[in-house]
Amino acid sequence: MPNFAKVWNETKKVIVCEHCFIAKTWWHRFWGLMGRRNLERTEGLFLTPARGGIHTCFMRFAIDVVYLNGEGKVVAVRYNMKPWRIWIVTDKDAVSVLELPAGRLSETKTEVGDLLKFFECD
């Protein structure tokens, strides 16, 4: 998988994220969005692998969160997750996480059951 990708919702036929950083290393997954002042509407972070749960500790802004299975199907969503929250996902199929600016899931109407595809971008 490339370092950056464009995320396409195949079900809804809409771009979910124009410029998504792929966090493949332990360090990138650990650091995530901590320390950033914001997340632009076109940006996102894809954590892979990511099982169990995520947190927004040390973050300064809310995010939308999508858990995906191995095929890219959305298995759980959380809208407007505020800083200093923890979300534990119990769905055993959840293997990766897409973090987006708050409101982006509603804008793109992305929901459980949708299929997301990742395309390499610069």
N, C-alpha and C positions, 0 to 999 in steps of 0.2 A: 504494500500500500504506500502511496506517495506521502510526502510531508504535509501537503495541502490538498484539499479536495473541494469540489462543488457537491452539495448534497441535494439530490432530486427526489421529490416525493412522487414515486411512480403511480401511486393510487390516485392522487389529486392532480397530477400533471403540473406541479409547481416547484420552483426552486425554494428550498428551505433555507439553505445557507450558501452564499456565494464564495466565501473564503473561510474554510474550516481547517484549523490546524489539527493534525493527527498526532496525538500524544501516545507514542508507542513505548517509550522507555518508562521505567519506574519513576525516575526523577520528574519527567514531564507530567506524568499522571498525578504524582504527589503534589507538585507545585500548582498545576492547573491554572486557574484564573486568579489565584491569590496575588495581591499586590497591584493588580490593574485598577484603574479608576473607572473604567466602563468597558462595555462590549458593544461595538458598533452593530447596527442592524444587519449588516451583511456578514458579520463574523460569527464564528462558533468554535467549539473545542470538542473533539471526538476522542474519548478515552477508550483505549482497547489494549488488552482486555480490561474489563471493569465488572467485577461481580460483587454482589452484596449491597453496597451502599456508597453514597457520596455525602459530602458536607459543603457548606458554604461559609465555614469559619474563615475569618480574616479577609472576607470579600467585602466590597463596598457597594454592591448593587445586587438586585434580584436577577434570577435567570429562569428560563424555561428548561426543563430537563426531559429527555426521551431515553428510555432504555430499549435496546434492540436485542433480538435473538441473533443467532449465527448467520441467518439468511437476510438480515436487515429489516425484519418485520418489527414494528413498534409493539412492545409488550407492556409498557407502562409509561405514563406521562405525568408530569407535575408542572403546573403553571405558576409563574411568579414566585419561585422559591426564594425567600428573603435571606439576607446574610445571617449567619450564625444558626443555621438549621442543619439537621441531619435527616437523610431519607434512606431507609433500609428497604430494599426491594427483595421480596421473598420468591418471586417468580424464578424458578430454576433455569428457565431458558434465557434469562437476561445475561448477556455476556459483554455488552459494550454500552457506552453512554454518550449521548450527544447533548452538549450544553449550549444554549442559545440565549440571545437577549430576551428579557421578559417581554411577552406579547407576541413573539415571533410565531409560536405554535398556533395562536388564535388567528394571526394574519394569514397563515398558510393552511389553516383548518386541519393541521396534522393531528391525528388521533390514534388510539390503539387499533391495531389491525392494518394500518398503512404500511406499505413497503417503501423503504428508503434505499436509494442507490448512491454510491460515491464515485465521482469522476475526477481524475487527476486534473489539477489546475496549477498555474504558476503563482 
